[in-house]
């Protein structure tokens, strides 16, 4: 039993590369079909503006560090003054200086400590801004995040790149073309017969006489509805060792949902065929139709264990005479059906049709 479905080949791992920064493209170093390594430079944006911003952040950081040193000196002076006043007060028994002078000196010391903390915070802010500018400068050089091959390129030197909520794709990389996946749309009537691990084969238009093997790896629970037709995406694992398959190729896959070996098969027409027995008996005809009436032979005896709902009747020719046999149908591939019966043997003639002249076929 097989399920046929159509779909397209895709890389197992595909990476879309964009830019986090806005700017003008200065250089493009790779092209379609080029193999790239992880960390390899692909595109470089113009960095003049970024370098100027980096120089400004360096200067800002130096100024913030100078303010820290100035605040440290002011704090040291304020602490020295406050300590001298405390010593004078101790030696004079608290007579001098006055409480107002002591409070003023303590306030000066506290302001100096706050100024130092503020200056240190300014250094941290300037260092963060400098780090951000350095990060942006590094991101102006767009590098490959994986080993792979370039599938598409949509950027040229001189192009303006605008970073937005949805980054523009500059390159599309396939991590490995030796392993592909085939996404096929399985009809809702057939999805119950498709499961992980089943074997399949498929063909593509470029090589119509070649069957490629595949294995079902996943069947999606989410459905796709198009033109009121419900389908489910099944993913098939494909080996592409000779690189004859390319991403985007349309493929027709045949998934083997079940397989039987060493069983008896009859054409589906044999299960549908039934002579007009009642009419022949009423007319008393002695032709072939009357001879097709079921006869009380061993072939019509119901086999033990066969339920009435499961049993079907087919007609066979034995010694030139038609005989009715009860069978239990099994799997079907649309043309042939598996049957089981104690009274069937390979090679027996099965009636599938009756000509207009009354002869059985």
C-alpha positions in Angstrom: 0.0 0.0 0.0 1.5 3.4 -1.0 0.6 7.0 -0.6 1.6 9.5 -3.4 2.3 13.1 -2.6 4.1 16.1 -4.2 6.5 18.5 -2.6 9.8 20.4 -2.9 13.4 19.6 -1.8 14.9 21.9 0.8 18.2 22.0 2.6 18.2 20.3 6.0 19.6 23.4 7.6 19.2 26.8 5.9 20.4 30.1 7.2 19.3 33.5 6.1 21.9 36.2 6.7 21.0 39.8 7.1 22.5 43.0 8.7 21.8 44.4 12.1 23.2 47.8 11.0 22.2 50.3 8.4 24.8 51.5 6.0 26.4 51.3 2.6 27.9 48.0 1.3 31.6 48.5 0.7 32.6 45.0 -0.3 31.0 41.6 -1.2 33.5 38.8 -1.0 31.4 35.6 -1.9 29.0 34.6 -4.7 26.4 32.0 -5.4 27.7 28.3 -5.1 30.8 29.4 -3.1 31.6 27.2 -0.2 32.2 29.2 3.0 33.6 28.4 6.4 32.3 29.4 9.8 33.6 32.9 10.6 34.5 33.7 7.0 33.9 37.4 5.9 31.0 37.7 3.5 30.1 41.4 3.3 31.7 44.5 4.7 29.8 47.8 5.2 31.4 51.2 5.0 32.9 51.9 8.4 34.0 55.5 8.2 31.1 56.7 10.3 31.5 53.9 12.8 35.2 54.6 13.2 34.4 58.3 13.9 31.9 57.3 16.5 34.4 55.0 18.1 37.0 57.8 18.3 34.4 60.1 19.9 33.5 57.4 22.5 37.2 56.9 23.2 37.6 60.7 23.9 34.4 60.6 26.1 35.8 57.8 28.1 39.1 59.6 28.7 37.2 62.7 29.8 35.2 60.7 32.2 38.3 59.1 33.7 39.8 62.6 34.2 36.7 63.7 36.0 37.1 60.7 38.3 40.7 61.7 39.2 39.6 65.3 39.8 36.8 64.1 42.0 39.2 61.9 44.0 41.5 64.9 44.6 38.6 67.0 45.7 37.4 64.3 48.0 40.9 63.9 49.5 41.1 67.6 50.2 37.6 67.7 51.8 38.4 64.7 54.0 41.7 66.4 55.1 39.9 69.6 56.0 37.2 67.7 58.0 39.8 65.7 59.9 41.8 68.8 60.8 38.7 70.5 62.2 38.0 67.3 64.3 41.5 67.4 65.7 41.2 71.1 66.6 37.9 70.4 68.3 39.5 67.6 70.3 42.5 69.7 71.4 40.3 72.6 72.4 37.8 70.5 74.3 35.1 71.3 71.8 35.4 75.0 72.1 36.6 75.6 68.5 35.7 75.3 65.8 32.0 76.0 66.0 29.3 73.5 65.2 28.4 75.4 62.1 32.0 75.1 60.7 32.0 71.4 61.5 28.7 70.8 59.8 29.9 72.8 56.7 33.1 70.7 56.5 31.2 67.5 56.8 28.8 68.6 54.0 31.7 69.5 51.8 33.1 66.0 52.3 29.8 64.4 51.5 29.4 66.4 48.3 33.0 65.3 47.3 32.1 61.7 47.8 28.9 62.0 45.8 30.9 63.8 43.0 33.3 60.9 42.9 30.5 58.3 42.7 28.9 60.4 39.9 32.3 60.6 38.0 32.7 56.8 38.3 29.2 56.3 36.9 30.2 58.5 34.0 33.2 56.3 33.3 31.0 53.2 33.3 28.5 54.9 30.9 31.3 56.1 28.6 32.9 52.6 28.7 29.5 51.0 27.7 29.1 53.5 24.8 32.6 52.7 23.6 31.9 49.0 23.8 28.7 49.5 21.8 30.6 51.4 19.1 33.2 48.6 19.0 30.5 46.0 18.6 28.8 47.9 15.8 32.2 48.2 14.1 32.6 44.4 14.3 29.1 43.9 13.0 29.8 46.0 10.0 31.9 42.9 8.9 29.2 40.3 8.3 30.6 36.7 8.7 29.2 33.3 8.1 27.7 31.6 11.2 28.1 28.1 9.7 30.1 26.0 7.2 28.0 25.7 4.0 27.4 26.8 0.5 25.9 30.0 -0.8 22.4 29.4 -2.3 21.4 33.0 -3.1 22.9 36.5 -3.0 20.9 39.7 -3.0 23.5 42.4 -2.3 26.0 44.3 -4.4 28.7 46.8 -3.5 27.2 50.3 -3.1 23.8 49.0 -2.0 22.2 50.8 0.9 21.2 48.4 3.7 18.4 49.6 6.0 18.1 47.8 9.3 14.5 47.5 10.4 12.2 45.2 12.4 12.5 42.7 9.5 16.1 42.5 8.4 16.8 42.2 4.7 18.2 38.9 3.6 21.6 39.4 2.0 22.6 35.7 1.6 21.0 32.3 2.0 23.3 29.5 3.1 22.7 25.8 3.1 24.7 24.1 5.8 25.0 20.7 4.0 23.7 19.7 0.6 24.7 16.1 1.1 21.6 15.7 3.2 18.3 17.3 2.0 14.7 17.1 3.2 11.7 16.7 1.0 8.5 18.3 2.3 5.5 16.8 0.7 1.8 17.6 1.1 -0.2 14.5 2.2 -4.0 14.5 1.6 -6.1 14.3 4.8 -7.6 11.0 3.5 -4.1 9.4 3.4 -2.4 11.0 6.4 -3.5 8.2 8.7 -1.4 5.8 6.7 1.8 7.8 6.9 4.1 7.6 10.0 7.7 8.2 11.0 10.2 5.6 9.7 8.3 4.5 6.6 10.4 4.0 3.4 9.7 6.1 0.3 11.0 6.9 -3.1 10.6 9.9 -5.3 11.4 11.3 -8.7 12.3 14.7 -10.0 11.8 16.3 -13.4 15.5 16.6 -14.1 15.9 12.8 -13.8 12.5 11.2 -14.5 13.9 7.7 -14.9 15.7 7.6 -11.6 14.1 6.7 -8.2 15.7 8.3 -5.2 15.2 6.6 -1.8 14.0 8.5 1.3 12.7 7.9 4.8 9.8 9.7 6.5 11.1 11.6 9.6 8.1 13.6 10.6 4.4 14.2 9.9 3.1 17.5 10.9 0.0 17.8 13.1 -0.8 21.3 11.8 -2.8 21.4 8.6 -2.5 23.5 5.5 -5.7 24.6 3.7 -5.5 25.7 0.1 -8.5 26.0 -2.2 -10.6 24.1 0.5 -8.2 21.1 0.3 -6.7 20.0 3.6 -3.2 18.6 3.5 -0.5 17.8 6.1 3.3 18.3 5.5 5.4 15.1 5.8 9.2 15.6 6.0 11.4 13.0 4.3 15.1 12.6 4.8 17.1 12.4 1.5 20.7 11.5 0.9 22.3 13.5 -1.9 25.8 12.1 -2.0 26.3 12.7 -5.7 24.8 16.3 -5.5 22.4 15.6 -8.4 19.5 17.0 -6.3 19.2 20.8 -5.8 17.1 22.7 -3.3 13.8 23.9 -4.8 13.3 20.9 -7.1 9.7 19.6 -7.4 9.4 15.9 -6.5 6.7 13.3 -6.6 7.1 10.9 -3.7 5.6 7.4 -3.2 5.5 6.4 0.5 5.2 2.8 1.3 2.6 2.8 4.1 2.4 -1.0 4.5 4.0 -4.0 2.8 3.0 -7.7 2.6 5.1 -10.6 1.3 4.0 -14.1 0.4 0.2 -13.3 0.3 -2.5 -14.1 -2.3 -3.6 -11.2 -4.4 -6.8 -10.8 -6.5 -7.7 -7.9 -8.8 -10.1 -5.4 -7.2 -12.6 -6.1 -10.0 -13.0 -9.7 -8.7 -14.3 -8.3 -5.3 -16.8 -6.1 -7.1 -18.0 -8.8 -9.5 -21.4 -10.5 -8.8 -23.6 -12.4 -11.2 -27.3 -11.8 -11.6 -28.1 -15.0 -9.8 -31.6 -14.1 -8.6 -32.7 -13.1 -12.1 -31.2 -16.2 -13.7 -33.0 -18.5 -11.2 -36.4 -16.8 -11.7 -36.2 -17.1 -15.5 -35.0 -20.7 -15.4 -32.2 -19.8 -17.8 -29.7 -22.6 -18.5 -27.0 -20.3 -19.8 -23.9 -19.2 -18.2 -25.8 -16.9 -15.8 -27.6 -19.8 -14.2 -24.3 -21.7 -13.9 -22.9 -18.8 -12.0 -25.3 -19.4 -9.1 -23.6 -20.3 -5.8 -23.4 -24.0 -5.2 -23.3 -25.8 -1.9 -19.7 -26.8 -2.2 -16.8 -26.8 0.2 -15.8 -23.5 -1.3 -18.8 -21.7 0.1 -18.4 -23.0 3.6 -17.4 -20.1 5.9 -14.0 -20.5 7.3 -13.8 -20.7 11.1 -12.9 -17.4 12.6 -14.1 -15.2 9.6 -16.6 -12.7 10.7 -19.6 -12.1 8.5 -18.9 -8.4 8.3 -15.3 -9.0 7.1 -16.0 -11.8 4.6 -16.4 -11.1 0.9 -17.4 -13.3 -2.0 -15.4 -13.9 -5.1 -16.0 -16.3 -8.0 -13.4 -18.7 -9.4 -13.5 -21.3 -12.3 -12.9 -24.8 -11.2 -13.1 -27.5 -13.9 -14.7 -25.0 -16.2 -17.5 -24.2 -13.7 -17.9 -21.0 -11.6 -17.6 -21.5 -7.9 -18.3 -18.9 -5.1 -15.6 -18.6 -2.4 -15.6 -16.6 0.8 -12.5 -14.6 1.4 -11.2 -12.1 3.9 -9.8 -9.0 2.2 -6.7 -7.3 3.5 -4.4 -4.5 2.3 -5.0 -3.0 -1.2 -2.8 -0.9 -3.4 -5.7 0.3 -5.5 -5.4 -2.4 -8.2 -4.8 -5.6 -6.3 -6.1 -6.7 -2.8 -4.7 -9.2 -0.4 -7.1 -12.0 0.4 -7.1 -15.0 2.7 -9.1 -18.2 2.3 -8.6 -21.9 2.9 -10.0 -22.6 -0.6 -7.7 -20.5 -2.8 -4.4 -21.4 -4.3 -2.0 -19.4 -6.4 -2.8 -19.6 -10.1 -6.6 -20.2 -9.7 -8.7 -18.4 -12.3 -10.8 -15.6 -10.8 -13.8 -14.1 -12.6 -13.5 -10.3 -12.9 -16.1 -9.6 -15.5 -18.8 -11.0 -17.8 -19.1 -10.2 -21.5 -22.3 -9.2 -23.2 -22.5 -12.6 -24.8 -22.6 -14.2 -21.4 -19.0 -15.5 -21.2 -17.1 -15.0 -18.0 -13.6 -13.4 -18.1 
